[in-house]
Amino acid sequence: MTRLLAKTPTDPACPRPEETLVGHCRAVARAFEALFGVAVQPTRLALAMFRFFGLPESFCPAFYATGRAACLLHDAGKGNNWFQMMLAGQSKVDQVIRHEGLSGLLLVLPEVRDFLGTLPHVEIDLLMAAIAGHHLRREEMRTIFDNQSDARTFFLVEQTVTELFAALSPMGAALSIPARWDFNGSEEANPSELSGNILRRLNRLDRSLKREPSKDGLLRLLRLALILADAAGSGLTRTGRDIPEFVAACFAGQPLCDADIQSEIIAPRLAQIEARTGQPFVWHGFQNAAATLPDRALLLSGCGSGKTLAAWRWIAARLGERPAMRTIFLYPTRASATEGFRDYVAWASENQGALLHGTAAYELEGLLDQPLEPGDPRRGKDFGLDPRLYALGAWGRRIFAATVDQFLGFMRHGYGAMCLTPLLVDAVLVVDEVHSFDPSLFSMLLTFLKHFEVPVLCMTASLPPNRRERLIAAGLTQFPRRLEDFPDLLTSAKAPRYRVRVVTSEEARQASDVALIEGSRVLWIANTVDRCQAEARGRPGALCYHSRFRLKDRQQRHQETIAAFQRAGSSVFAATTQVCEMSLDLDADLLISELAPIPSLIQRMGRCNRRLLRAGLGEVLVILPDGWARGDLLPYESIDMEAARAFVADLDGREVSQARLEELLEVHCPAKMEGERYAAFLEDGAFASCGEPLRETGEYTVPAILTDDVGEYFHLKRGGLSVDGLMVPAPRWLSPDRLVQRDRLWRVDGALYDAGLGLLKAPKEDIW
């Protein structure tokens, strides 16, 4: 083998230079320099990275010297015969050893360590840990040094490997690298012995990192920098882009300032509001005051009070004091991120704004067409990213609406989120609806706030006291501290908004019948999909909206529900689940909700008499879930539901203001203990592997396609088109004859599906 490969070549007869092993490693080194510069001239991104990680400037020489060495040597282990045969399609046998493991073993060869010791500022053990862990696999990192197949012997093409060392220093060309490696023992190189050596060194390093937090931070930055340079060196060359040119276009431009946000987002949004209301927009006092908040703040304000515009005022003010390259708005769900994008980010130019979440590419298809008026400036814009670049396609964008996972997922070594950290480190960040975070997600947010330096505004309408205190302890300033300081906010908070009654299910149905006859808008919120479907099924013309639809149908239900509630003078009935708490801007006359945890109830009430525009009060009816008597309170915990029962008992039969809801939240919300969760990025030390998802999924559902859609699914796949619109979350408890896995694809019986009601637990003919 005279021409070693790093990637499967597009043309096996004539590989491109960057597909060769040496060419790829050199491309990664070029990407490192394009991203971070050199020690005597760091880029803005490098300075932001050091600030984000809290590292002293004295670490710069070690970062640059060790980082460049990591880029040139990270794939040296690919220079073995088994890996090369695999790339050439000559062998289906597993690798004898993982290539990143072999790259690490090379660094413990005595001659190699002596050579590395001659290179100024190279931290050999940090180099070894960064290279061995740069793939972040799910299995324990220690296993990458083990034998991976039945074969025990492999050969290393030492000439190519020494060429990589020579790129670091001419002295590297004189290295004598063993050619034959044998797990059974070899006079040249025994991987088993070297594995013990590297593990002892890494274990020693791991212990030392716990005593030296700054050095631990340097390793995290080195590993991250290698991953970023590798992603850029691979993705940009694969798509024919010039690395320095692309990186400069993404990171070397002028930072955002307050005028950018004012002109791109705030001004057009206000013009839209004024066109819709027919009145000049007037800033609330608390919105103006939000611009004076510090870099870390917690904004607590009721539903419909104008929090989001206040947050954009804060963003503009932060950029005015310290310009940043990015503005990032994070949401807990895909639906809420999409709404935030449509309402705000979509006003930006196409090369500035971006929507990032798991199905964003599909959501963007038609998102800015049908729902918008023909003359709307957002209409027809194309915010799509180049799918060939994956996360790197977002590097050139400046203003983001995204789910929390897309950016904070790096805390658990999520690869996509790791690739987005260059955007995060030089940004102004808003995190919305923090009340809805599950314990794992909330723990990751707290850990992020404590360990990384970036301006952050967290906000929500209501927050349990224990969570509020933990955010304040993490350095956030609560705003507003006193409603009395803002008469407009106080007037809104103290004004009677709802009339609340606790009723039975039958009483609620009777009340909804009367309301519909009177032409009212009725919103019924159930805690489970089954009960949501049951309420919609019993009423002709009712709307049904929840999470268990095919995505293309869910989009339609979403738009229909919003449009129905915006039409004046006509009655409407919509049955929904918890999805309405954040992603639907609805204003119901009558809200019927099953009992839910207190913050959720307050959020749900925010869908009724939302802006105090009607003459009378909004009617809120709370019913106990059907499973209450049996102790079946899913999806919620009994401690939360018992507290909620006491909460609504204090509201029953009374006229209620937003301020009163907050007072009772303080009284009744349970003081639950929420421990800190494992943050792999901060705690893995020398041994890095891919951790669990950021949030507690529970894996109650799997993404599936209907058996009726199998043909269309493969037709779209063959055409290179998105299949996201066909995917439906299917509960795992469905019987095996209804939910099967074939060819790594979950398929759910099409007889269980109705486009208007979503996925059912049994065929329609059995239910009806």
Residue pairs with C-beta under 8 A, 6 or more apart in sequence:
1 81
1 84
1 157
3 15
3 20
4 20
4 21
4 22
4 78
4 79
4 84
4 157
4 160
5 15
5 19
5 20
5 21
5 78
5 84
5 87
5 88
6 19
6 20
6 21
6 23
6 24
6 25
6 75
6 78
7 18
7 19
7 24
7 87
7 234
7 238
8 19
8 87
9 15
9 16
9 19
9 87
10 16
10 19
12 88
12 89
16 23
16 237
17 23
18 24
18 27
18 233
18 237
18 238
21 75
21 76
21 78
21 79
21 160
21 164
22 160
22 163
22 164
22 167
24 75
24 233
24 234
24 237
25 71
25 72
25 73
25 74
25 75
25 76
25 164
25 167
26 72
26 167
27 233
27 234
27 237
27 243
28 71
28 72
28 74
28 75
28 226
28 229
28 230
28 232
28 233
28 234
29 68
29 71
29 72
29 167
29 229
29 233
30 233
30 243
30 244
31 71
31 228
31 229
31 230
31 232
31 233
31 236
31 243
31 247
32 67
32 68
32 71
32 225
32 226
32 229
33 68
34 232
34 243
34 244
34 247
34 248
35 43
35 45
35 46
35 225
35 228
35 229
35 232
35 247
35 251
35 422
36 42
36 43
36 45
36 46
36 49
36 63
36 64
36 67
36 225
37 43
37 46
38 64
39 60
39 61
39 63
39 64
39 65
42 50
42 60
43 251
43 252
44 251
44 252
44 255
44 325
44 426
45 251
45 422
45 425
45 426
48 325
48 425
48 426
49 221
49 225
49 422
49 425
50 57
50 59
50 60
50 63
50 221
51 425
51 453
52 424
52 425
52 452
52 453
52 454
53 217
53 220
53 221
53 452
54 217
54 451
54 452
54 453
55 63
55 214
55 217
55 218
55 221
56 214
59 214
59 218
61 120
61 121
62 121
62 122
62 123
62 126
62 218
63 218
63 221
63 222
63 225
64 121
65 119
65 120
65 121
65 122
66 121
66 122
66 123
66 126
66 127
66 130
66 222
67 222
67 225
67 226
67 229
68 168
69 116
69 119
69 122
69 127
69 168
70 127
70 130
70 131
70 134
70 222
70 225
70 226
71 226
71 229
71 230
71 233
72 164
72 165
72 167
72 168
73 103
73 106
73 107
73 127
73 131
73 164
73 165
73 168
74 100
74 103
74 130
74 131
74 134
74 226
74 230
75 99
75 100
75 103
76 102
76 103
76 106
76 161
76 164
77 83
77 97
77 98
77 99
77 100
77 101
77 102
77 103
77 104
77 105
77 106
78 84
78 99
78 103
79 156
79 157
79 160
79 161
80 95
80 96
80 97
80 99
80 102
80 154
80 155
80 156
80 157
80 181
81 154
81 155
81 157
82 91
82 93
82 95
82 96
82 149
82 151
82 154
83 95
83 99
84 157
85 91
85 93
86 93
86 95
93 149
93 150
93 151
94 148
94 149
95 148
95 149
96 147
96 148
96 149
96 151
96 152
96 153
96 154
96 183
97 105
97 144
97 145
97 146
97 147
97 148
97 154
97 191
98 135
98 144
98 145
98 148
100 131
100 132
100 133
100 134
100 135
100 144
101 132
101 144
101 145
101 146
102 156
102 191
103 131
103 132
104 128
104 131
104 132
104 144
104 145
104 198
105 145
105 191
105 194
105 195
105 198
106 112
106 161
106 177
107 113
107 116
107 124
107 127
107 128
107 131
107 198
108 128
108 194
108 197
108 198
108 201
109 177
109 178
109 189
109 194
111 175
111 176
112 165
112 175
112 177
113 124
115 165
115 169
115 171
115 172
115 175
116 122
116 124
116 127
117 124
118 169
118 171
119 168
119 169
123 218
125 201
125 202
125 204
125 205
125 686
126 205
126 215
126 218
126 219
126 222
127 222
128 198
128 201
128 202
128 205
129 202
129 205
129 219
129 223
129 686
129 687
129 688
130 219
130 222
130 223
130 226
131 226
132 141
132 144
132 145
132 198
132 202
133 141
133 223
133 684
133 686
133 687
133 688
133 689
134 223
134 226
134 227
134 230
136 227
136 413
136 415
136 418
136 688
136 689
136 690
137 144
137 689
137 690
138 689
138 690
139 689
140 687
140 689
141 687
141 688
141 689
142 199
142 687
145 191
145 194
145 195
145 198
145 199
146 195
147 183
147 191
147 192
152 182
152 183
152 184
153 180
153 181
153 182
153 183
153 184
153 186
154 181
155 179
155 180
155 181
156 177
156 178
156 179
156 180
156 181
156 189
157 179
158 176
158 177
158 178
158 179
161 177
162 172
162 173
162 175
162 177
163 173
164 172
165 172
165 173
165 175
166 172
166 173
178 186
178 188
178 189
179 188
180 186
180 188
180 189
181 188
181 189
181 190
181 191
182 188
182 189
182 190
182 191
183 190
183 191
183 192
185 192
202 686
202 687
203 686
205 685
205 686
206 685
206 686
206 687
208 215
209 215
209 216
209 219
209 685
209 686
210 216
210 685
216 685
219 685
219 686
220 681
220 682
223 688
224 410
224 418
224 421
227 415
227 418
227 419
228 418
228 419
228 421
228 422
231 390
231 391
231 392
231 419
232 243
232 246
232 247
232 392
233 243
235 388
235 389
235 390
235 392
236 242
236 243
236 246
236 389
236 392
237 243
238 388
239 386
239 388
239 389
246 395
247 395
249 396
250 395
250 396
251 325
251 395
251 422
253 325
255 319
255 323
255 324
255 325
255 426
256 319
256 323
256 324
256 325
256 326
256 327
256 398
256 399
257 319
257 320
257 323
258 316
258 317
258 319
258 320
260 319
260 398
261 312
261 315
261 316
261 319
261 327
261 399
262 316
264 347
264 348
264 349
264 352
264 399
265 312
265 344
265 345
265 347
265 348
265 399
266 309
266 312
266 313
266 316
268 347
268 377
269 309
269 312
269 343
269 344
269 347
270 281
273 281
274 280
274 281
283 313
284 305
284 306
284 310
284 486
284 488
284 489
285 486
285 487
285 488
285 489
286 301
286 305
286 310
286 479
286 480
286 486
286 488
286 489
287 306
287 309
287 310
287 313
288 313
289 479
289 480
289 485
289 486
290 299
290 310
290 311
290 313
290 314
290 317
290 479
291 313
291 314
291 316
291 317
292 317
293 299
293 314
293 317
293 457
293 477
293 479
294 477
295 318
295 455
295 456
296 449
296 455
296 456
296 457
296 475
296 476
296 477
297 314
297 456
297 457
297 458
297 476
297 477
297 478
297 479
298 457
298 458
298 459
298 463
298 468
298 471
298 472
298 476
298 477
298 478
298 479
299 307
299 310
299 311
299 314
299 457
299 458
299 459
299 460
299 479
300 459
300 460
300 461
300 462
300 463
300 468
300 478
300 479
300 480
301 307
301 310
301 459
301 461
301 480
301 489
302 461
302 462
302 492
302 493
302 606
302 658
302 662
303 461
303 602
303 603
303 605
303 606
303 607
303 610
303 658
304 606
304 610
304 611
304 612
305 461
305 489
305 492
305 493
307 459
307 461
308 340
308 343
308 344
308 432
311 329
311 430
311 432
311 457
311 459
312 344
314 430
314 457
315 327
315 428
315 430
315 457
318 324
318 428
318 455
319 327
319 428
322 455
324 426
324 427
324 428
324 455
325 398
325 423
325 426
325 427
326 397
326 398
326 399
326 400
326 423
326 424
326 426
326 427
326 428
327 398
327 399
327 400
327 427
327 428
328 400
328 402
328 407
328 423
328 424
328 427
328 428
328 429
328 430
329 340
329 344
329 345
329 400
329 401
329 402
329 430
329 432
330 337
330 402
330 403
330 404
330 406
330 407
330 408
330 429
330 430
330 431
330 432
331 337
331 340
331 401
331 402
331 403
331 404
331 432
331 433
331 582
332 403
332 404
332 432
332 433
332 434
332 436
332 437
332 441
332 582
333 403
333 436
333 579
333 582
333 583
334 357
334 358
334 359
334 360
334 363
334 403
335 558
335 579
335 582
335 583
336 432
336 433
336 582
336 583
337 355
337 356
337 357
337 360
337 401
337 402
337 403
338 355
338 357
338 360
338 363
338 367
338 401
338 583
339 583
339 585
340 401
340 432
341 353
341 355
341 367
341 383
341 401
342 367
342 368
342 371
342 378
344 401
345 353
345 354
345 355
345 399
345 400
345 401
346 353
346 368
346 378
346 381
346 383
347 353
347 377
347 378
348 398
348 399
350 381
350 382
350 383
351 396
351 397
352 397
352 398
352 399
353 383
353 397
353 398
353 399
353 400
353 401
354 383
354 385
354 394
354 397
354 399
354 400
354 401
354 402
355 363
355 364
355 383
355 400
355 401
355 402
356 394
356 400
356 401
356 402
356 403
356 406
356 407
356 420
357 363
357 402
357 403
357 405
357 406
358 403
359 551
359 724
359 727
361 384
361 385
361 387
361 722
361 724
362 551
362 722
362 724
362 725
363 555
364 382
364 383
364 384
365 722
368 378
368 379
368 380
368 381
368 383
369 379
369 380
370 559
371 559
372 378
372 379
373 379
385 393
385 394
385 397
386 393
387 393
390 416
390 419
391 416
391 417
391 419
391 420
392 419
394 400
394 420
394 423
395 422
395 423
397 423
400 423
404 431
404 437
404 441
404 445
404 694
404 695
405 414
405 417
405 693
405 694
405 695
406 416
406 417
406 420
407 417
407 420
407 421
407 423
407 424
407 429
408 417
408 444
408 445
408 448
408 694
409 416
409 417
409 418
409 693
409 694
410 417
410 418
410 420
410 421
410 424
410 681
411 417
411 444
411 447
411 448
411 679
411 680
411 681
411 682
411 694
412 444
412 678
412 679
412 680
412 681
412 690
412 691
412 692
412 693
412 694
413 680
413 681
413 684
413 688
413 689
413 690
413 691
414 690
414 691
414 693
414 694
415 690
424 454
425 454
427 454
428 454
428 455
429 454
429 455
429 456
429 457
430 456
430 457
430 458
430 459
431 445
431 456
431 457
431 458
431 459
432 459
432 460
433 459
433 460
433 582
434 442
434 445
434 458
434 459
434 460
434 463
434 467
434 471
435 460
435 461
435 462
435 463
435 464
435 467
435 599
435 603
436 460
436 581
436 582
436 599
436 600
436 603
437 445
437 695
438 695
438 696
439 674
439 675
439 677
439 696
440 677
440 694
440 695
440 696
441 694
441 695
441 696
442 467
442 674
443 674
443 675
443 676
443 677
443 679
444 677
444 679
444 694
445 458
446 470
446 471
446 474
446 676
447 676
447 677
447 679
447 682
449 456
449 471
449 474
449 475
449 476
450 474
450 475
451 682
456 476
458 471
458 476
461 602
461 603
461 606
462 598
462 599
462 602
462 603
462 661
462 662
462 665
463 471
463 599
464 598
464 599
464 665
464 669
464 670
464 672
465 665
465 666
465 669
465 671
466 669
466 671
466 672
466 674
467 674
468 478
470 674
472 478
480 486
480 489
483 489
483 490
483 493
483 494
483 659
484 490
490 659
492 612
492 658
493 657
493 658
493 659
493 662
494 657
494 658
494 659
495 612
495 657
495 658
496 617
496 655
496 656
496 657
497 605
497 609
497 612
497 617
497 618
497 656
497 657
497 658
498 591
498 605
498 608
498 609
498 617
498 618
498 619
498 620
498 655
498 656
499 617
499 618
499 619
499 620
499 654
499 655
499 656
500 620
500 621
500 622
500 648
500 651
500 652
500 653
500 654
500 656
501 619
501 620
501 621
501 622
501 652
501 653
502 621
502 622
502 623
502 648
502 649
502 651
502 652
503 511
503 621
503 622
503 623
504 623
505 623
505 626
507 621
507 623
508 524
508 592
508 621
508 623
511 590
511 592
511 619
511 621
512 522
512 524
512 573
512 590
512 592
515 522
515 571
515 589
515 590
515 619
516 522
516 571
516 573
517 571
518 571
519 569
519 570
519 571
520 571
520 589
520 590
521 564
521 565
521 571
521 572
521 586
521 587
521 588
521 589
521 590
522 571
522 572
522 573
522 574
522 588
522 589
522 590
522 591
522 592
523 565
523 574
523 576
523 580
523 586
523 588
523 590
523 591
523 592
523 607
523 608
524 532
524 535
524 573
524 574
524 575
524 576
524 592
524 593
525 575
525 576
525 577
525 578
525 580
525 591
525 592
525 593
525 594
525 596
525 604
525 607
526 532
526 534
526 535
526 575
526 576
526 577
526 594
527 577
527 578
527 594
527 596
527 625
527 634
527 635
527 636
528 577
528 625
528 634
528 635
529 546
529 547
529 548
529 577
529 758
529 759
530 761
531 594
531 625
531 626
532 544
532 545
532 546
532 575
532 576
532 577
533 544
533 546
533 575
533 757
533 758
533 760
535 542
535 575
536 542
536 543
536 544
536 573
536 574
536 575
536 756
536 757
537 544
537 757
537 767
537 768
539 573
541 573
542 573
542 574
542 575
543 557
543 560
543 561
543 564
543 572
543 573
543 574
543 575
544 557
544 574
544 575
544 576
544 756
544 757
544 758
545 554
545 557
545 558
545 561
545 574
545 575
545 576
545 577
545 579
545 580
545 584
546 576
546 577
546 579
546 758
547 554
547 577
547 579
547 729
548 701
548 728
548 729
548 730
548 731
548 758
548 759
549 557
549 728
549 758
549 759
550 706
550 709
550 725
550 726
550 727
550 728
550 753
550 755
551 724
551 725
551 726
551 727
551 728
552 725
552 726
553 755
553 758
554 758
555 725
557 756
558 583
558 584
561 574
561 576
561 584
561 586
562 584
562 585
562 586
564 570
564 572
564 574
565 572
565 574
565 586
565 587
565 588
574 586
576 584
578 596
578 600
580 586
580 604
580 607
581 600
581 603
581 604
581 607
582 603
584 607
585 610
586 607
586 610
587 607
587 608
587 609
587 610
587 611
587 613
588 607
588 608
588 618
589 608
589 609
589 614
589 618
589 619
590 608
590 618
590 619
590 621
591 604
591 605
591 607
591 608
591 618
591 619
591 620
591 621
592 620
592 621
592 623
593 601
593 604
593 605
593 620
593 621
593 622
593 623
594 622
594 623
594 624
594 625
595 601
595 622
595 623
595 624
595 625
595 628
595 641
595 644
595 645
595 648
596 604
596 636
596 641
596 644
597 636
597 640
597 641
597 643
597 644
598 640
598 643
598 644
598 647
598 664
598 665
598 668
598 669
599 665
599 669
601 622
601 644
601 647
601 648
602 661
602 662
602 665
605 618
605 620
605 661
608 618
608 619
608 620
609 617
609 618
617 655
620 656
622 648
622 651
624 645
625 632
625 633
627 633
627 634
628 641
631 638
633 641
639 670
639 672
640 670
640 672
642 670
643 668
643 669
643 670
644 668
646 668
647 664
647 665
647 667
647 668
647 669
650 664
650 667
650 668
651 660
651 661
651 664
678 691
678 692
680 688
680 689
680 690
680 691
684 691
699 732
700 731
700 732
701 729
701 730
701 731
701 732
702 729
702 730
702 732
702 739
702 746
703 727
703 728
703 729
703 730
703 746
704 727
704 728
704 729
704 730
704 739
704 745
704 746
704 747
704 748
705 713
705 723
705 726
705 727
705 728
705 745
705 746
705 747
705 748
706 726
706 728
706 747
706 748
706 749
706 750
706 753
707 747
707 748
707 749
707 750
708 750
708 753
709 726
709 750
710 747
712 726
713 723
713 726
713 745
716 722
716 723
716 726
717 723
728 748
728 753
728 758
728 759
729 759
730 739
730 746
730 748
730 759
731 761
732 739
734 748
734 752
734 761
737 749
738 748
738 749
738 752
739 746
739 747
739 748
739 749
740 746
740 747
741 747
748 759
749 763
751 763
751 764
752 759
752 760
752 761
752 762
752 763
753 759
753 760
754 760
754 764
760 767
761 767
